[in-house]
Amino acid sequence: MSIHQNLLGGPAPTHLPDEPGREAIAAGTPAVEVAAAHPTSSLAWAILADAAFAAGSTVESYAYARTGYHRGLDALRRAGWKGHGPVPWEHEPNRGFLRALHALARAAGAIGEKEEYERCSTFLRDSSPTAADTLSA
């Protein structure tokens, strides 16, 4: 028996490949430039969502977060994700998607989209309890 076998019978954790533009962001390139150069970067869109939310631009935050969320879903599907299962925060390339999902829940709650807030919050917690705890702290 493999020590990496999932004994609970659920899907294996999804580990995304390295995020396009992650190194540029780490080097200090503005997220808006990274999003323009790498529009598939969930991390860039999540950073833009966070900045817009902090500035009080909730609708813009929602739009940025939704873009990052959908780009992340595309990446998850390409990585073999079947619509459920763990997306561990501990795997750094997953963090862009998880941050966008958190930002979408936050902005949805702020504009009164209760169902979407609840759906995204549950999706985040189901995907990665660590991400849910870390991002809501």
C-alpha positions in Angstrom: 0.0 0.0 0.0 1.3 3.5 -0.9 1.7 5.9 2.0 0.2 8.6 -0.3 -3.1 6.7 -0.8 -6.2 8.6 0.1 -7.9 6.3 2.7 -11.1 8.3 2.8 -12.0 7.5 -0.8 -12.2 11.1 -2.0 -10.3 12.6 -4.8 -6.6 13.3 -4.5 -5.5 16.9 -3.8 -5.1 19.0 -6.9 -1.8 20.7 -7.3 -1.7 23.5 -9.9 1.4 24.1 -11.9 3.3 27.3 -11.2 1.2 30.4 -11.7 2.1 32.6 -14.7 3.5 35.8 -13.4 4.0 34.6 -9.8 7.7 35.4 -10.0 7.1 38.8 -11.5 4.7 39.6 -8.6 7.3 38.3 -6.1 9.8 40.6 -7.7 7.5 43.6 -7.2 5.9 44.0 -10.6 2.5 45.7 -10.1 -0.4 43.2 -10.3 -2.1 45.3 -13.0 0.9 44.8 -15.3 1.1 41.1 -14.5 -2.7 40.6 -15.2 -2.2 42.4 -18.6 0.8 40.2 -19.5 -0.6 37.0 -17.9 -4.4 37.2 -17.9 -4.7 33.6 -16.8 -3.0 34.5 -13.4 -5.5 34.1 -10.6 -2.9 35.5 -8.3 -2.7 38.8 -10.1 -6.5 39.1 -10.2 -6.8 38.3 -6.5 -4.2 41.0 -5.7 -6.2 43.5 -7.7 -9.4 42.4 -5.9 -7.8 42.8 -2.5 -6.5 46.3 -3.4 -9.9 47.4 -4.8 -11.7 46.1 -1.7 -9.2 47.9 0.6 -9.9 51.1 -1.4 -13.6 50.8 -0.9 -14.2 49.8 -4.6 -16.4 46.8 -3.8 -17.9 46.3 -7.3 -14.5 46.4 -8.9 -13.2 44.0 -6.3 -16.0 41.7 -7.2 -15.2 41.9 -10.9 -11.5 41.3 -10.3 -12.2 38.4 -8.0 -14.6 36.8 -10.4 -12.1 36.9 -13.1 -9.4 35.3 -10.9 -11.9 32.7 -9.7 -12.8 31.7 -13.3 -9.2 31.6 -14.4 -8.5 29.4 -11.5 -11.3 27.0 -12.3 -9.9 26.7 -15.8 -6.5 25.9 -14.4 -7.9 23.4 -11.9 -9.8 21.5 -14.7 -6.7 21.4 -16.8 -4.9 19.9 -13.8 -7.5 17.1 -13.6 -9.8 18.5 -10.9 -13.3 17.1 -11.3 -15.3 19.7 -9.5 -14.5 18.8 -5.9 -11.7 17.7 -3.7 -8.8 19.3 -1.8 -6.9 22.3 -3.3 -4.3 22.6 -0.6 -3.1 26.1 0.5 0.2 24.5 1.3 0.9 24.1 -2.4 1.9 27.7 -3.3 0.7 27.7 -6.9 -2.9 27.0 -5.5 -2.9 30.2 -3.5 -3.9 32.5 -6.4 -7.1 30.6 -7.0 -7.8 30.3 -3.3 -7.2 34.0 -2.7 -9.5 34.8 -5.6 -12.2 32.5 -4.2 -11.9 34.2 -0.8 -12.0 37.7 -2.4 -15.1 36.7 -4.4 -16.9 35.5 -1.2 -15.9 38.7 0.6 -17.1 41.0 -2.2 -20.3 39.0 -2.7 -21.1 39.4 1.0 -20.4 43.1 0.8 -22.8 43.7 -2.1 -25.5 41.5 -0.6 -25.1 38.4 -2.8 -25.8 36.1 0.1 -26.1 32.9 -1.9 -22.8 33.5 -3.7 -21.1 34.5 -0.4 -22.3 31.2 1.2 -21.4 29.1 -1.9 -17.9 30.6 -2.2 -17.2 30.5 1.5 -18.2 26.8 1.6 -16.2 26.0 -1.5 -13.2 27.7 0.1 -13.5 25.8 3.3 -14.1 22.5 1.5 -11.1 23.1 -0.8 -8.7 24.1 1.9 -9.6 24.7 5.6 -6.1 26.2 6.0 -6.8 28.8 3.3 -10.2 29.6 4.8 -8.6 30.1 8.2 -5.5 32.0 6.9 -7.4 34.3 4.6 -10.2 35.2 7.1 -7.7 36.0 9.9 
